[in-house]
Amino acid sequence: MENMKDLEDKVIAEVNGAEDLKTLEDIRLSVFGKKGIITAEMKTLGAMDASARIEKAKQLNALKTTLENAMDIKKNILEAAALNEKLKAETIDVTLPCRPEIQGRIHPVSKIYEEVVAIFGELGFEVAEGPSIEDQFHNFNALNMPLNHPARQMQDTFYVAHDKNTPFEMENAYVVRTHTSGMQIRTMENKKPPIRIIAPGRTYRSDMDATHTPMFHQVEGLVIDKTTTLAHLKGCLYDFVKAFFELDEIPVRYRPSYFPFTEPSAEMDIGCLKTKTELKVGAGNDWLEILGCGMVHPNVLRAGGIDPDVYQGFAFGVGIDRLAMLKYGIPDLRTFFESDVRWLKNYGFAPLDFSSLTGGLNGNGGSLR
């Protein structure tokens, strides 16, 4: 057998020079296979005296370990290169339209999101987006909700994991946002009036039943100007519900309510017809609550850095999932998140059905039920 060091250098050079996995496997077999160099040397140990056998066995085991490590490293490199080449060869152009028979569907929530943005976009609103993990100032304090407010209790709010010695109710604890209202404060902090924005997005609360889920979608609106009044709020929301439900006229009413961030506050109801098997919007003698609204509380304006003696505004909030249930007749909110392809095929929309007030909110084909 040639010198151990020379053999090691020779094999490692061959390993480093291997250009594919087959070549590397051939090298491994020539060293460790049944007729390999190391295997042949191991067979000679039995004929040696004890001291010489122990010494040579140590050298062979050390050489074996070194060569195996070198081969493993090279194998990982070659496997990664082979995978990259395979991925390049199997690249799919995701911009190409799919075949009609395997065409996917747009989820109703995504469709409603588009519709709401399209309507308020035509009304001159901008879309504002912000973080899902909020500090308590923007999520609670600035919205006129002090530390002892019920909405801040743990049964309603998901608090982010933090130091176990820090109580959840401490103001330096972060939360997964319970509403998109924090974007109202962030907008006021970074933009001077006049302000006209909507803030759509995911929100999170500890709740789960047929009409509530731990994660849901919400859109909130904010308008601030020197001359904004309650009449502007009512006119804006009336135009929205008419456009959204695609009706020329729709009965609406406002009931006094309470929200800590608006004063006065109200809930908006729309006229409907309720039976055991049907809910028809826009007709009948029944009423259906659809959203909450009100004039922005002076404390909220101050928290956003705006003088309430000069400016005033209105705000509103509506659940996107609830709008989808009303418009498309979906009875259970939990089915939105079950990933059932049959359900999506029934309630979904064609990918190219874009929402616009000029082309129609339901796009070209509408709901594919």
C-alpha positions as CSV (number, residue, x, y, z in Angstrom):
1,M,0.0,0.0,0.0
2,E,1.2,3.5,-0.8
3,N,1.9,6.0,1.9
4,M,-1.2,6.9,4.0
5,K,-0.7,10.6,3.4
6,D,-0.2,10.2,-0.3
7,L,-3.3,8.1,-0.5
8,E,-5.3,10.7,1.4
9,D,-4.1,13.5,-0.8
10,K,-4.8,11.5,-4.0
11,V,-8.4,10.5,-3.0
12,I,-9.3,14.0,-1.8
13,A,-8.1,15.5,-5.0
14,E,-10.3,13.0,-7.0
15,V,-13.2,13.8,-4.7
16,N,-12.8,17.6,-5.2
17,G,-12.6,17.1,-8.9
18,A,-15.8,15.0,-9.2
19,E,-18.3,16.9,-11.4
20,D,-21.4,14.7,-10.7
21,L,-22.8,12.3,-8.2
22,K,-22.0,9.2,-10.3
23,T,-18.3,10.1,-10.4
24,L,-18.3,10.6,-6.7
25,E,-20.0,7.2,-6.1
26,D,-17.4,5.5,-8.3
27,I,-14.6,7.1,-6.2
28,R,-16.3,5.9,-3.0
29,L,-16.6,2.3,-4.3
30,S,-12.9,2.3,-5.3
31,V,-12.0,3.2,-1.7
32,F,-14.6,1.6,0.5
33,G,-16.2,-1.0,-1.8
34,K,-15.7,-4.8,-1.5
35,K,-12.6,-4.4,-3.7
36,G,-11.7,-1.0,-2.5
37,I,-8.3,0.2,-1.2
38,I,-9.3,0.7,2.4
39,T,-11.3,-2.6,2.4
40,A,-8.2,-4.5,1.1
41,E,-6.0,-3.0,3.8
42,M,-8.4,-3.8,6.5
43,K,-8.2,-7.5,5.5
44,T,-4.5,-7.5,6.1
45,L,-4.8,-6.6,9.8
46,G,-5.5,-10.2,10.9
47,A,-2.1,-11.4,9.7
48,M,-0.2,-8.8,11.7
49,D,1.1,-8.9,15.2
50,A,-0.8,-7.2,17.9
51,S,1.2,-4.0,18.2
52,A,1.5,-3.4,14.5
53,R,-2.2,-4.3,14.0
54,I,-3.3,-1.7,16.6
55,E,-1.1,1.0,15.0
56,K,-2.2,0.4,11.5
57,A,-5.9,0.1,12.5
58,K,-5.6,3.6,14.0
59,Q,-4.2,5.0,10.8
60,L,-6.8,3.3,8.6
61,N,-9.7,4.5,10.8
62,A,-8.3,8.0,10.8
63,L,-7.9,7.9,7.0
64,K,-11.4,6.4,6.6
65,T,-13.0,9.2,8.7
66,T,-11.1,11.9,6.8
67,L,-12.1,10.6,3.4
68,E,-15.8,9.9,4.4
69,N,-16.1,13.5,5.6
70,A,-14.6,14.9,2.4
71,M,-17.0,12.7,0.4
72,D,-20.0,13.8,2.4
73,I,-19.2,17.5,1.9
74,K,-18.7,17.0,-1.8
75,K,-22.0,15.0,-2.0
76,N,-23.9,17.8,-0.4
77,I,-22.5,20.3,-2.8
78,L,-23.3,18.1,-5.8
79,E,-26.8,17.4,-4.6
80,A,-27.5,21.1,-4.1
81,A,-26.2,21.8,-7.6
82,A,-28.2,19.0,-9.1
83,L,-31.4,20.2,-7.4
84,N,-30.8,23.8,-8.7
85,E,-30.4,22.5,-12.2
86,K,-33.6,20.5,-11.9
87,L,-35.5,23.5,-10.6
88,K,-34.2,25.6,-13.5
89,A,-35.4,23.0,-15.9
90,E,-38.8,22.7,-14.3
91,T,-39.5,26.4,-13.9
92,I,-43.1,27.4,-14.4
93,D,-44.1,30.7,-15.7
94,V,-46.7,31.8,-13.1
95,T,-47.7,34.7,-15.3
96,L,-49.3,32.4,-17.9
97,P,-53.0,31.8,-17.6
98,C,-53.9,28.3,-16.4
99,R,-56.1,25.9,-18.3
100,P,-59.8,26.4,-17.8
101,E,-60.4,22.9,-16.5
102,I,-57.9,23.5,-13.6
103,Q,-58.5,27.2,-13.0
104,G,-58.5,28.4,-9.4
105,R,-60.9,30.7,-7.8
106,I,-60.7,34.0,-6.0
107,H,-61.8,33.7,-2.4
108,P,-65.0,35.7,-1.5
109,V,-63.1,37.7,1.2
110,S,-60.5,38.7,-1.4
111,K,-63.3,39.7,-3.8
112,I,-65.0,41.8,-1.1
113,Y,-61.7,43.4,-0.3
114,E,-61.4,44.5,-4.0
115,E,-65.0,45.7,-4.1
116,V,-64.6,47.8,-0.9
117,V,-61.4,49.4,-2.2
118,A,-62.9,50.1,-5.6
119,I,-66.0,51.8,-4.1
120,F,-64.1,54.0,-1.6
121,G,-61.4,54.7,-4.2
122,E,-64.1,56.2,-6.4
123,L,-65.1,58.3,-3.4
124,G,-61.6,59.7,-3.1
125,F,-60.2,57.5,-0.2
126,E,-56.6,56.3,0.0
127,V,-55.7,52.9,1.3
128,A,-53.5,52.8,4.4
129,E,-51.8,49.7,5.6
130,G,-49.9,49.0,8.9
131,P,-48.4,46.4,11.2
132,S,-50.3,43.4,12.6
133,I,-48.3,43.5,15.8
134,E,-49.2,46.8,17.5
135,D,-48.0,48.7,20.5
136,Q,-50.7,49.4,23.0
137,F,-50.6,53.2,22.4
138,H,-51.8,52.9,18.8
139,N,-54.1,49.9,19.5
140,F,-55.7,51.2,22.7
141,N,-54.4,54.3,24.4
142,A,-54.7,56.7,21.5
143,L,-58.2,55.4,20.8
144,N,-59.5,56.6,24.2
145,M,-59.3,53.1,25.8
146,P,-57.5,53.3,29.1
147,L,-55.8,50.4,30.9
148,N,-59.0,49.3,32.7
149,H,-61.1,49.2,29.5
150,P,-62.9,45.8,29.0
151,A,-61.6,45.4,25.4
152,R,-58.1,45.2,26.7
153,Q,-58.7,42.1,28.9
154,M,-57.0,38.9,27.9
155,Q,-60.2,37.1,27.0
156,D,-60.6,39.4,24.0
157,T,-57.0,40.3,23.1
158,F,-54.0,38.2,22.0
159,Y,-50.9,39.5,23.8
160,V,-47.5,38.9,22.3
161,A,-45.2,36.7,24.4
162,H,-42.8,38.8,26.6
163,D,-41.0,38.7,29.8
164,K,-42.9,36.5,32.3
165,N,-42.4,39.1,35.0
166,T,-44.2,41.8,33.0
167,P,-48.0,41.7,33.5
168,F,-50.0,41.5,30.2
169,E,-51.8,44.7,31.0
170,M,-48.6,46.8,31.2
171,E,-48.5,49.4,28.5
172,N,-45.1,48.2,27.2
173,A,-46.6,44.8,26.2
174,Y,-47.4,44.4,22.5
175,V,-50.6,42.9,21.1
176,V,-51.8,41.3,17.9
177,R,-54.1,44.1,16.6
178,T,-57.7,43.8,17.6
179,H,-58.8,46.3,14.9
180,T,-57.2,48.4,12.1
181,S,-58.0,51.6,14.0
182,G,-54.4,51.9,14.8
183,M,-53.8,53.1,11.3
184,Q,-56.1,56.1,12.0
185,I,-53.6,57.3,14.6
186,R,-50.6,56.4,12.5
187,T,-52.1,58.4,9.6
188,M,-52.8,61.4,11.8
189,E,-49.2,61.3,13.1
190,N,-47.7,61.4,9.6
191,K,-50.2,63.4,7.5
192,K,-51.8,66.8,7.9
193,P,-55.5,67.2,7.3
194,P,-57.5,67.0,5.1
195,I,-57.4,63.2,5.6
196,R,-59.5,60.6,3.8
197,I,-58.3,57.0,4.2
198,I,-59.6,53.4,4.6
199,A,-57.6,50.8,6.4
200,P,-58.4,47.3,5.4
201,G,-56.7,44.2,6.8
202,R,-56.6,41.2,9.1
203,T,-57.5,41.6,12.8
204,Y,-57.4,39.2,15.7
205,R,-59.6,38.6,18.7
206,S,-60.1,35.6,21.0
207,D,-63.5,34.5,19.7
208,M,-64.8,31.5,17.7
209,D,-68.4,30.6,16.6
210,A,-70.6,30.6,13.5
211,T,-70.2,34.4,13.1
212,H,-66.8,35.0,14.8
213,T,-63.3,33.7,14.2
214,P,-60.0,34.4,15.9
215,M,-58.7,36.1,12.7
216,F,-61.1,38.2,10.6
217,H,-60.9,41.0,8.1
218,Q,-62.0,44.5,8.7
219,V,-62.0,47.9,6.9
220,E,-62.1,51.1,8.8
221,G,-62.5,54.6,7.4
222,L,-61.4,58.0,8.6
223,V,-62.2,61.5,7.3
224,I,-60.8,64.7,8.9
225,D,-61.3,68.2,7.8
226,K,-62.4,71.6,9.2
227,T,-66.0,71.3,8.0
228,T,-66.7,67.6,8.2
229,T,-70.1,66.8,9.8
230,L,-72.3,63.9,10.7
231,A,-74.2,64.6,7.5
232,H,-71.1,63.9,5.5
233,L,-70.7,60.6,7.4
234,K,-74.3,59.5,6.6
235,G,-74.0,60.5,2.9
236,C,-70.7,58.6,2.5
237,L,-72.0,55.4,4.1
238,Y,-75.3,55.6,2.1
239,D,-73.4,55.9,-1.1
240,F,-71.2,52.9,-0.1
241,V,-74.0,50.5,0.8
242,K,-75.9,51.4,-2.4
243,A,-72.8,50.7,-4.5
244,F,-71.8,47.6,-2.6
245,F,-75.2,45.9,-2.8
246,E,-75.8,47.3,-6.3
247,L,-79.1,48.9,-5.5
248,D,-80.6,52.2,-6.6
249,E,-82.2,52.8,-3.3
250,I,-81.8,51.1,0.1
251,P,-83.4,51.9,3.5
252,V,-81.0,52.9,6.2
253,R,-81.2,54.0,9.8
254,Y,-78.8,55.0,12.5
255,R,-79.2,53.9,16.2
256,P,-77.3,55.6,19.0
257,S,-74.4,53.4,20.3
258,Y,-71.2,53.7,22.2
259,F,-67.6,53.4,21.0
260,P,-64.7,54.9,23.0
261,F,-63.1,56.5,20.0
262,T,-66.2,58.3,18.5
263,E,-68.7,60.7,20.0
264,P,-71.5,60.7,19.1
265,S,-71.5,57.1,18.0
266,A,-74.0,55.1,16.0
267,E,-74.7,51.7,14.4
268,M,-76.0,51.7,10.9
269,D,-78.8,49.3,9.9
270,I,-80.0,48.5,6.4
271,G,-83.5,47.4,5.4
272,C,-84.0,43.7,4.6
273,L,-86.5,40.9,4.4
274,K,-85.9,37.9,6.7
275,T,-87.5,34.5,6.3
276,K,-86.5,31.1,7.5
277,T,-84.8,30.4,4.2
278,E,-83.9,33.8,2.8
279,L,-82.3,37.1,3.6
280,K,-83.0,39.8,1.0
281,V,-81.2,43.2,1.4
282,G,-83.1,46.3,0.4
283,A,-86.7,45.2,0.8
284,G,-89.0,44.3,3.6
285,N,-89.8,45.6,7.1
286,D,-86.8,44.1,9.0
287,W,-83.4,45.7,9.8
288,L,-79.9,44.3,9.8
289,E,-77.0,46.0,11.6
290,I,-74.0,46.3,9.3
291,L,-71.4,48.6,10.7
292,G,-70.4,51.0,13.5
293,C,-69.6,54.7,13.0
294,G,-69.4,58.1,14.6
295,M,-67.6,61.4,14.8
296,V,-64.0,61.1,15.9
297,H,-63.6,61.7,19.7
298,P,-61.6,64.9,20.5
299,N,-59.2,62.8,22.6
300,V,-58.4,60.7,19.6
301,L,-57.6,63.8,17.5
302,R,-55.3,65.1,20.2
303,A,-53.6,61.7,20.5
304,G,-52.9,61.9,16.7
305,G,-51.5,65.4,17.0
306,I,-54.5,67.2,15.6
307,D,-56.2,70.2,17.2
308,P,-59.9,69.2,17.9
309,D,-60.8,72.9,18.1
310,V,-59.8,73.4,14.5
311,Y,-60.6,70.0,12.9
312,Q,-63.2,67.3,13.2
313,G,-63.9,64.1,11.4
314,F,-65.8,60.9,11.2
315,A,-64.8,57.2,11.3
316,F,-66.5,53.9,10.6
317,G,-65.6,50.2,10.7
318,V,-67.2,47.2,9.0
319,G,-66.2,43.5,8.8
320,I,-65.2,42.3,5.4
321,D,-66.1,38.7,6.2
322,R,-69.6,39.8,7.3
323,L,-70.1,41.7,4.1
324,A,-69.2,38.6,2.1
325,M,-71.7,36.5,4.1
326,L,-74.5,39.0,3.5
327,K,-73.8,39.6,-0.2
328,Y,-73.1,36.0,-1.3
329,G,-75.4,34.1,1.1
330,I,-72.8,32.3,3.1
331,P,-74.3,31.0,6.3
332,D,-71.3,30.0,8.4
333,L,-68.1,32.2,8.8
334,R,-66.0,29.2,9.8
335,T,-66.2,27.7,6.3
336,F,-64.1,30.6,5.1
337,F,-61.1,29.0,6.6
338,E,-61.6,25.3,6.0
339,S,-59.7,25.2,2.7
340,D,-62.5,23.1,1.0
341,V,-62.0,23.2,-2.7
342,R,-65.6,22.3,-3.3
343,W,-66.8,25.3,-1.2
344,L,-64.4,27.6,-3.1
345,K,-65.6,26.3,-6.4
346,N,-69.1,27.2,-5.4
347,Y,-68.6,30.6,-3.8
348,G,-65.4,31.7,-5.6
349,F,-64.7,34.0,-8.5
350,A,-62.9,33.7,-11.8
351,P,-59.3,35.1,-11.5
352,L,-59.8,37.8,-14.1
353,D,-63.1,39.1,-12.7
354,F,-61.8,42.5,-11.5
355,S,-63.9,44.8,-9.4
356,S,-64.7,48.3,-10.5
357,L,-67.7,50.7,-10.4
358,T,-67.6,51.1,-14.2
359,G,-67.1,47.4,-15.1
360,G,-69.2,46.0,-12.3
361,L,-68.2,44.9,-8.8
362,N,-68.7,41.2,-9.6
363,G,-66.5,41.4,-12.6
364,N,-67.3,39.8,-16.0
365,G,-68.6,36.5,-14.7
366,G,-69.7,37.2,-11.1
367,S,-69.9,34.5,-8.5
368,L,-69.4,31.0,-9.9
369,R,-72.0,29.2,-7.9
